[in-house]
Amino acid sequence: MIETSEFLAKISRDKFLPYHIREQARQLLRHYPTPKAVRLAGRCEAVRQDQI
């Protein structure tokens, strides 16, 4: 997931791509979890698994 987020960010900044492609990448990123949120969710899941 983190790599996908970075990929979308890279696409959104690539001036060689058409505007509509860059804009779509920006729109997708708005609804995509940040790398920090993904890592936090992973840590929370690991703690939860330890408690079971």
N, CA, C, O and CB atoms as a CASP TS submission, in Angstrom:
PFRMAT TS
TARGET T0000
AUTHOR 0000-0000-0000
METHOD Language model
MODEL 1
PARENT N/A
ATOM      1  N   MET     1       0.816  -1.183   0.000  1.00  0.00           N
ATOM      2  CA  MET     1       0.000   0.000   0.000  1.00  0.00           C
ATOM      3  C   MET     1       0.867   1.256   0.000  1.00  0.00           C
ATOM      4  O   MET     1       0.550   2.237  -0.672  1.00  0.00           O
ATOM      5  CB  MET     1      -0.932  -0.007   1.195  1.00  0.00           C
ATOM      6  N   ILE     2       1.936   1.219   0.740  1.00  0.00           N
ATOM      7  CA  ILE     2       2.808   2.383   0.810  1.00  0.00           C
ATOM      8  C   ILE     2       3.418   2.668  -0.559  1.00  0.00           C
ATOM      9  O   ILE     2       3.490   3.817  -0.993  1.00  0.00           O
ATOM     10  CB  ILE     2       3.915   2.170   1.858  1.00  0.00           C
ATOM     11  N   GLU     3       3.848   1.622  -1.220  1.00  0.00           N
ATOM     12  CA  GLU     3       4.449   1.800  -2.547  1.00  0.00           C
ATOM     13  C   GLU     3       3.432   2.326  -3.551  1.00  0.00           C
ATOM     14  O   GLU     3       3.790   3.100  -4.439  1.00  0.00           O
ATOM     15  CB  GLU     3       5.038   0.478  -3.046  1.00  0.00           C
ATOM     16  N   THR     4       2.183   1.923  -3.427  1.00  0.00           N
ATOM     17  CA  THR     4       1.137   2.422  -4.316  1.00  0.00           C
ATOM     18  C   THR     4       0.914   3.908  -4.089  1.00  0.00           C
ATOM     19  O   THR     4       0.754   4.672  -5.041  1.00  0.00           O
ATOM     20  CB  THR     4      -0.171   1.650  -4.103  1.00  0.00           C
ATOM     21  N   SER     5       0.905   4.309  -2.838  1.00  0.00           N
ATOM     22  CA  SER     5       0.754   5.725  -2.514  1.00  0.00           C
ATOM     23  C   SER     5       1.892   6.547  -3.113  1.00  0.00           C
ATOM     24  O   SER     5       1.662   7.612  -3.687  1.00  0.00           O
ATOM     25  CB  SER     5       0.704   5.922  -0.994  1.00  0.00           C
ATOM     26  N   GLU     6       3.106   6.051  -2.979  1.00  0.00           N
ATOM     27  CA  GLU     6       4.264   6.750  -3.552  1.00  0.00           C
ATOM     28  C   GLU     6       4.172   6.802  -5.078  1.00  0.00           C
ATOM     29  O   GLU     6       4.533   7.807  -5.690  1.00  0.00           O
ATOM     30  CB  GLU     6       5.576   6.058  -3.125  1.00  0.00           C
ATOM     31  N   PHE     7       3.691   5.726  -5.686  1.00  0.00           N
ATOM     32  CA  PHE     7       3.523   5.679  -7.128  1.00  0.00           C
ATOM     33  C   PHE     7       2.507   6.725  -7.601  1.00  0.00           C
ATOM     34  O   PHE     7       2.752   7.440  -8.572  1.00  0.00           O
ATOM     35  CB  PHE     7       3.086   4.279  -7.563  1.00  0.00           C
ATOM     36  N   LEU     8       1.373   6.809  -6.914  1.00  0.00           N
ATOM     37  CA  LEU     8       0.361   7.799  -7.273  1.00  0.00           C
ATOM     38  C   LEU     8       0.897   9.219  -7.109  1.00  0.00           C
ATOM     39  O   LEU     8       0.618  10.092  -7.930  1.00  0.00           O
ATOM     40  CB  LEU     8      -0.895   7.608  -6.419  1.00  0.00           C
ATOM     41  N   ALA     9       1.665   9.446  -6.050  1.00  0.00           N
ATOM     42  CA  ALA     9       2.252  10.768  -5.837  1.00  0.00           C
ATOM     43  C   ALA     9       3.212  11.111  -6.974  1.00  0.00           C
ATOM     44  O   ALA     9       3.231  12.241  -7.462  1.00  0.00           O
ATOM     45  CB  ALA     9       2.986  10.826  -4.479  1.00  0.00           C
ATOM     46  N   LYS    10       3.996  10.142  -7.386  1.00  0.00           N
ATOM     47  CA  LYS    10       4.943  10.357  -8.479  1.00  0.00           C
ATOM     48  C   LYS    10       4.200  10.687  -9.778  1.00  0.00           C
ATOM     49  O   LYS    10       4.591  11.602 -10.502  1.00  0.00           O
ATOM     50  CB  LYS    10       5.835   9.111  -8.673  1.00  0.00           C
ATOM     51  N   ILE    11       3.144   9.953 -10.067  1.00  0.00           N
ATOM     52  CA  ILE    11       2.341  10.205 -11.263  1.00  0.00           C
ATOM     53  C   ILE    11       1.736  11.607 -11.206  1.00  0.00           C
ATOM     54  O   ILE    11       1.721  12.319 -12.210  1.00  0.00           O
ATOM     55  CB  ILE    11       1.226   9.142 -11.407  1.00  0.00           C
ATOM     56  N   SER    12       1.242  12.003 -10.043  1.00  0.00           N
ATOM     57  CA  SER    12       0.573  13.298  -9.930  1.00  0.00           C
ATOM     58  C   SER    12       1.517  14.476 -10.184  1.00  0.00           C
ATOM     59  O   SER    12       1.062  15.574 -10.504  1.00  0.00           O
ATOM     60  CB  SER    12      -0.047  13.432  -8.557  1.00  0.00           C
ATOM     61  N   ARG    13       2.829  14.255 -10.043  1.00  0.00           N
ATOM     62  CA  ARG    13       3.816  15.323 -10.252  1.00  0.00           C
ATOM     63  C   ARG    13       4.509  15.255 -11.613  1.00  0.00           C
ATOM     64  O   ARG    13       5.280  16.152 -11.956  1.00  0.00           O
ATOM     65  CB  ARG    13       4.858  15.268  -9.164  1.00  0.00           C
ATOM     66  N   ASP    14       4.248  14.215 -12.385  1.00  0.00           N
ATOM     67  CA  ASP    14       4.950  14.011 -13.654  1.00  0.00           C
ATOM     68  C   ASP    14       4.371  14.909 -14.746  1.00  0.00           C
ATOM     69  O   ASP    14       3.303  14.625 -15.289  1.00  0.00           O
ATOM     70  CB  ASP    14       4.867  12.535 -14.083  1.00  0.00           C
ATOM     71  N   LYS    15       5.074  15.982 -15.062  1.00  0.00           N
ATOM     72  CA  LYS    15       4.588  16.959 -16.043  1.00  0.00           C
ATOM     73  C   LYS    15       4.546  16.403 -17.472  1.00  0.00           C
ATOM     74  O   LYS    15       3.954  17.027 -18.353  1.00  0.00           O
ATOM     75  CB  LYS    15       5.467  18.195 -16.008  1.00  0.00           C
ATOM     76  N   PHE    16       5.162  15.249 -17.713  1.00  0.00           N
ATOM     77  CA  PHE    16       5.130  14.639 -19.041  1.00  0.00           C
ATOM     78  C   PHE    16       3.833  13.867 -19.284  1.00  0.00           C
ATOM     79  O   PHE    16       3.519  13.525 -20.424  1.00  0.00           O
ATOM     80  CB  PHE    16       6.323  13.712 -19.216  1.00  0.00           C
ATOM     81  N   LEU    17       3.086  13.594 -18.223  1.00  0.00           N
ATOM     82  CA  LEU    17       1.798  12.903 -18.359  1.00  0.00           C
ATOM     83  C   LEU    17       0.696  13.926 -18.609  1.00  0.00           C
ATOM     84  O   LEU    17       0.812  15.079 -18.193  1.00  0.00           O
ATOM     85  CB  LEU    17       1.480  12.058 -17.088  1.00  0.00           C
ATOM     86  N   PRO    18      -0.363  13.512 -19.282  1.00  0.00           N
ATOM     87  CA  PRO    18      -1.485  14.428 -19.513  1.00  0.00           C
ATOM     88  C   PRO    18      -2.101  14.892 -18.182  1.00  0.00           C
ATOM     89  O   PRO    18      -2.080  14.179 -17.179  1.00  0.00           O
ATOM     90  CB  PRO    18      -2.560  13.744 -20.388  1.00  0.00           C
ATOM     91  N   TYR    19      -2.643  16.097 -18.217  1.00  0.00           N
ATOM     92  CA  TYR    19      -3.235  16.684 -17.012  1.00  0.00           C
ATOM     93  C   TYR    19      -4.285  15.762 -16.392  1.00  0.00           C
ATOM     94  O   TYR    19      -4.288  15.577 -15.175  1.00  0.00           O
ATOM     95  CB  TYR    19      -3.864  18.038 -17.340  1.00  0.00           C
ATOM     96  N   HIS    20      -5.175  15.181 -17.199  1.00  0.00           N
ATOM     97  CA  HIS    20      -6.260  14.371 -16.637  1.00  0.00           C
ATOM     98  C   HIS    20      -5.722  13.132 -15.899  1.00  0.00           C
ATOM     99  O   HIS    20      -6.350  12.670 -14.947  1.00  0.00           O
ATOM    100  CB  HIS    20      -7.225  13.938 -17.754  1.00  0.00           C
ATOM    101  N   ILE    21      -4.604  12.607 -16.314  1.00  0.00           N
ATOM    102  CA  ILE    21      -3.996  11.465 -15.609  1.00  0.00           C
ATOM    103  C   ILE    21      -3.436  11.931 -14.265  1.00  0.00           C
ATOM    104  O   ILE    21      -3.649  11.286 -13.239  1.00  0.00           O
ATOM    105  CB  ILE    21      -2.869  10.809 -16.474  1.00  0.00           C
ATOM    106  N   ARG    22      -2.715  13.061 -14.280  1.00  0.00           N
ATOM    107  CA  ARG    22      -2.158  13.610 -13.033  1.00  0.00           C
ATOM    108  C   ARG    22      -3.265  13.979 -12.057  1.00  0.00           C
ATOM    109  O   ARG    22      -3.138  13.751 -10.854  1.00  0.00           O
ATOM    110  CB  ARG    22      -1.287  14.843 -13.327  1.00  0.00           C
ATOM    111  N   GLU    23      -4.343  14.545 -12.567  1.00  0.00           N
ATOM    112  CA  GLU    23      -5.459  14.936 -11.706  1.00  0.00           C
ATOM    113  C   GLU    23      -6.138  13.709 -11.103  1.00  0.00           C
ATOM    114  O   GLU    23      -6.524  13.729  -9.934  1.00  0.00           O
ATOM    115  CB  GLU    23      -6.480  15.769 -12.497  1.00  0.00           C
ATOM    116  N   GLN    24      -6.283  12.666 -11.869  1.00  0.00           N
ATOM    117  CA  GLN    24      -6.891  11.436 -11.343  1.00  0.00           C
ATOM    118  C   GLN    24      -6.019  10.859 -10.230  1.00  0.00           C
ATOM    119  O   GLN    24      -6.538  10.404  -9.211  1.00  0.00           O
ATOM    120  CB  GLN    24      -7.088  10.387 -12.477  1.00  0.00           C
ATOM    121  N   ALA    25      -4.712  10.874 -10.414  1.00  0.00           N
ATOM    122  CA  ALA    25      -3.801  10.382  -9.371  1.00  0.00           C
ATOM    123  C   ALA    25      -3.951  11.223  -8.102  1.00  0.00           C
ATOM    124  O   ALA    25      -3.959  10.677  -6.999  1.00  0.00           O
ATOM    125  CB  ALA    25      -2.327  10.412  -9.868  1.00  0.00           C
ATOM    126  N   ARG    26      -4.069  12.539  -8.246  1.00  0.00           N
ATOM    127  CA  ARG    26      -4.266  13.416  -7.081  1.00  0.00           C
ATOM    128  C   ARG    26      -5.572  13.094  -6.372  1.00  0.00           C
ATOM    129  O   ARG    26      -5.618  13.050  -5.143  1.00  0.00           O
ATOM    130  CB  ARG    26      -4.253  14.894  -7.505  1.00  0.00           C
ATOM    131  N   GLN    27      -6.629  12.869  -7.136  1.00  0.00           N
ATOM    132  CA  GLN    27      -7.923  12.551  -6.541  1.00  0.00           C
ATOM    133  C   GLN    27      -7.874  11.221  -5.794  1.00  0.00           C
ATOM    134  O   GLN    27      -8.447  11.098  -4.712  1.00  0.00           O
ATOM    135  CB  GLN    27      -9.009  12.510  -7.619  1.00  0.00           C
ATOM    136  N   LEU    28      -7.202  10.240  -6.356  1.00  0.00           N
ATOM    137  CA  LEU    28      -7.070   8.947  -5.680  1.00  0.00           C
ATOM    138  C   LEU    28      -6.273   9.079  -4.387  1.00  0.00           C
ATOM    139  O   LEU    28      -6.593   8.439  -3.385  1.00  0.00           O
ATOM    140  CB  LEU    28      -6.400   7.925  -6.606  1.00  0.00           C
ATOM    141  N   LEU    29      -5.240   9.905  -4.412  1.00  0.00           N
ATOM    142  CA  LEU    29      -4.413  10.093  -3.217  1.00  0.00           C
ATOM    143  C   LEU    29      -5.189  10.701  -2.062  1.00  0.00           C
ATOM    144  O   LEU    29      -4.896  10.418  -0.900  1.00  0.00           O
ATOM    145  CB  LEU    29      -3.227  10.967  -3.541  1.00  0.00           C
ATOM    146  N   ARG    30      -6.175  11.532  -2.369  1.00  0.00           N
ATOM    147  CA  ARG    30      -6.973  12.153  -1.299  1.00  0.00           C
ATOM    148  C   ARG    30      -7.700  11.106  -0.471  1.00  0.00           C
ATOM    149  O   ARG    30      -7.973  11.329   0.708  1.00  0.00           O
ATOM    150  CB  ARG    30      -7.985  13.140  -1.888  1.00  0.00           C
ATOM    151  N   HIS    31      -8.015   9.969  -1.073  1.00  0.00           N
ATOM    152  CA  HIS    31      -8.771   8.919  -0.384  1.00  0.00           C
ATOM    153  C   HIS    31      -7.896   7.730   0.001  1.00  0.00           C
ATOM    154  O   HIS    31      -8.400   6.707   0.464  1.00  0.00           O
ATOM    155  CB  HIS    31      -9.914   8.444  -1.260  1.00  0.00           C
ATOM    156  N   TYR    32      -6.614   7.865  -0.186  1.00  0.00           N
ATOM    157  CA  TYR    32      -5.678   6.783   0.086  1.00  0.00           C
ATOM    158  C   TYR    32      -5.004   7.031   1.426  1.00  0.00           C
ATOM    159  O   TYR    32      -4.655   8.172   1.729  1.00  0.00           O
ATOM    160  CB  TYR    32      -4.627   6.659  -1.044  1.00  0.00           C
ATOM    161  N   PRO    33      -4.811   6.001   2.232  1.00  0.00           N
ATOM    162  CA  PRO    33      -4.148   6.234   3.519  1.00  0.00           C
ATOM    163  C   PRO    33      -2.694   6.663   3.327  1.00  0.00           C
ATOM    164  O   PRO    33      -2.017   6.233   2.393  1.00  0.00           O
ATOM    165  CB  PRO    33      -4.210   4.969   4.386  1.00  0.00           C
ATOM    166  N   THR    34      -2.243   7.512   4.227  1.00  0.00           N
ATOM    167  CA  THR    34      -0.850   7.946   4.184  1.00  0.00           C
ATOM    168  C   THR    34       0.056   6.800   4.610  1.00  0.00           C
ATOM    169  O   THR    34      -0.402   5.883   5.290  1.00  0.00           O
ATOM    170  CB  THR    34      -0.628   9.180   5.088  1.00  0.00           C
ATOM    171  N   PRO    35       1.326   6.829   4.228  1.00  0.00           N
ATOM    172  CA  PRO    35       2.246   5.789   4.696  1.00  0.00           C
ATOM    173  C   PRO    35       2.272   5.690   6.226  1.00  0.00           C
ATOM    174  O   PRO    35       2.369   4.594   6.778  1.00  0.00           O
ATOM    175  CB  PRO    35       3.655   6.066   4.172  1.00  0.00           C
ATOM    176  N   LYS    36       2.186   6.821   6.896  1.00  0.00           N
ATOM    177  CA  LYS    36       2.167   6.828   8.365  1.00  0.00           C
ATOM    178  C   LYS    36       0.935   6.079   8.894  1.00  0.00           C
ATOM    179  O   LYS    36       1.045   5.302   9.842  1.00  0.00           O
ATOM    180  CB  LYS    36       2.179   8.287   8.901  1.00  0.00           C
ATOM    181  N   ALA    37      -0.226   6.306   8.289  1.00  0.00           N
ATOM    182  CA  ALA    37      -1.453   5.627   8.715  1.00  0.00           C
ATOM    183  C   ALA    37      -1.368   4.121   8.470  1.00  0.00           C
ATOM    184  O   ALA    37      -1.853   3.335   9.284  1.00  0.00           O
ATOM    185  CB  ALA    37      -2.666   6.210   7.980  1.00  0.00           C
ATOM    186  N   VAL    38      -0.767   3.719   7.373  1.00  0.00           N
ATOM    187  CA  VAL    38      -0.620   2.290   7.061  1.00  0.00           C
ATOM    188  C   VAL    38       0.284   1.625   8.104  1.00  0.00           C
ATOM    189  O   VAL    38      -0.028   0.545   8.605  1.00  0.00           O
ATOM    190  CB  VAL    38      -0.036   2.091   5.624  1.00  0.00           C
ATOM    191  N   ARG    39       1.397   2.272   8.423  1.00  0.00           N
ATOM    192  CA  ARG    39       2.308   1.702   9.427  1.00  0.00           C
ATOM    193  C   ARG    39       1.638   1.605  10.794  1.00  0.00           C
ATOM    194  O   ARG    39       1.800   0.607  11.496  1.00  0.00           O
ATOM    195  CB  ARG    39       3.585   2.549   9.533  1.00  0.00           C
ATOM    196  N   LEU    40       0.886   2.639  11.174  1.00  0.00           N
ATOM    197  CA  LEU    40       0.186   2.624  12.455  1.00  0.00           C
ATOM    198  C   LEU    40      -0.839   1.492  12.504  1.00  0.00           C
ATOM    199  O   LEU    40      -0.953   0.801  13.517  1.00  0.00           O
ATOM    200  CB  LEU    40      -0.503   3.974  12.702  1.00  0.00           C
ATOM    201  N   ALA    41      -1.576   1.302  11.427  1.00  0.00           N
ATOM    202  CA  ALA    41      -2.550   0.212  11.374  1.00  0.00           C
ATOM    203  C   ALA    41      -1.858  -1.138  11.524  1.00  0.00           C
ATOM    204  O   ALA    41      -2.371  -2.033  12.196  1.00  0.00           O
ATOM    205  CB  ALA    41      -3.341   0.260  10.055  1.00  0.00           C
ATOM    206  N   GLY    42      -0.701  -1.282  10.904  1.00  0.00           N
ATOM    207  CA  GLY    42       0.058  -2.530  11.032  1.00  0.00           C
ATOM    208  C   GLY    42       0.508  -2.777  12.463  1.00  0.00           C
ATOM    209  O   GLY    42       0.436  -3.901  12.959  1.00  0.00           O
ATOM    210  N   ARG    43       0.973  -1.723  13.124  1.00  0.00           N
ATOM    211  CA  ARG    43       1.387  -1.880  14.526  1.00  0.00           C
ATOM    212  C   ARG    43       0.198  -2.215  15.415  1.00  0.00           C
ATOM    213  O   ARG    43       0.307  -3.054  16.309  1.00  0.00           O
ATOM    214  CB  ARG    43       2.074  -0.601  15.031  1.00  0.00           C
ATOM    215  N   CYS    44      -0.934  -1.564  15.176  1.00  0.00           N
ATOM    216  CA  CYS    44      -2.140  -1.853  15.960  1.00  0.00           C
ATOM    217  C   CYS    44      -2.579  -3.301  15.766  1.00  0.00           C
ATOM    218  O   CYS    44      -2.964  -3.970  16.724  1.00  0.00           O
ATOM    219  CB  CYS    44      -3.283  -0.897  15.566  1.00  0.00           C
ATOM    220  N   GLU    45      -2.521  -3.776  14.540  1.00  0.00           N
ATOM    221  CA  GLU    45      -2.900  -5.162  14.256  1.00  0.00           C
ATOM    222  C   GLU    45      -1.945  -6.131  14.946  1.00  0.00           C
ATOM    223  O   GLU    45      -2.375  -7.159  15.469  1.00  0.00           O
ATOM    224  CB  GLU    45      -2.914  -5.420  12.737  1.00  0.00           C
ATOM    225  N   ALA    46      -0.653  -5.809  14.949  1.00  0.00           N
ATOM    226  CA  ALA    46       0.324  -6.684  15.608  1.00  0.00           C
ATOM    227  C   ALA    46       0.045  -6.754  17.103  1.00  0.00           C
ATOM    228  O   ALA    46       0.118  -7.828  17.699  1.00  0.00           O
ATOM    229  CB  ALA    46       1.765  -6.184  15.356  1.00  0.00           C
ATOM    230  N   VAL    47      -0.273  -5.621  17.709  1.00  0.00           N
ATOM    231  CA  VAL    47      -0.595  -5.606  19.144  1.00  0.00           C
ATOM    232  C   VAL    47      -1.856  -6.424  19.395  1.00  0.00           C
ATOM    233  O   VAL    47      -1.912  -7.210  20.341  1.00  0.00           O
ATOM    234  CB  VAL    47      -0.782  -4.147  19.659  1.00  0.00           C
ATOM    235  N   ARG    48      -2.859  -6.242  18.556  1.00  0.00           N
ATOM    236  CA  ARG    48      -4.116  -6.980  18.711  1.00  0.00           C
ATOM    237  C   ARG    48      -3.870  -8.483  18.613  1.00  0.00           C
ATOM    238  O   ARG    48      -4.433  -9.255  19.390  1.00  0.00           O
ATOM    239  CB  ARG    48      -5.140  -6.538  17.644  1.00  0.00           C
ATOM    240  N   GLN    49      -3.037  -8.901  17.668  1.00  0.00           N
ATOM    241  CA  GLN    49      -2.735 -10.322  17.504  1.00  0.00           C
ATOM    242  C   GLN    49      -2.008 -10.876  18.742  1.00  0.00           C
ATOM    243  O   GLN    49      -2.230 -12.020  19.139  1.00  0.00           O
ATOM    244  CB  GLN    49      -1.879 -10.542  16.238  1.00  0.00           C
ATOM    245  N   ASP    50      -1.148 -10.060  19.339  1.00  0.00           N
ATOM    246  CA  ASP    50      -0.442 -10.495  20.551  1.00  0.00           C
ATOM    247  C   ASP    50      -1.402 -10.672  21.716  1.00  0.00           C
ATOM    248  O   ASP    50      -1.139 -11.482  22.604  1.00  0.00           O
ATOM    249  CB  ASP    50       0.648  -9.488  20.926  1.00  0.00           C
ATOM    250  N   GLN    51      -2.499  -9.943  21.737  1.00  0.00           N
ATOM    251  CA  GLN    51      -3.446  -9.986  22.846  1.00  0.00           C
ATOM    252  C   GLN    51      -4.426 -11.152  22.732  1.00  0.00           C
ATOM    253  O   GLN    51      -5.094 -11.506  23.703  1.00  0.00           O
ATOM    254  CB  GLN    51      -4.211  -8.684  22.919  1.00  0.00           C
ATOM    255  N   ILE    52      -4.505 -11.737  21.560  1.00  0.00           N
ATOM    256  CA  ILE    52      -5.461 -12.847  21.351  1.00  0.00           C
ATOM    257  C   ILE    52      -4.891 -14.127  21.908  1.00  0.00           C
ATOM    258  O   ILE    52      -5.536 -15.173  21.833  1.00  0.00           O
ATOM    259  CB  ILE    52      -5.796 -13.025  19.849  1.00  0.00           C
TER
END
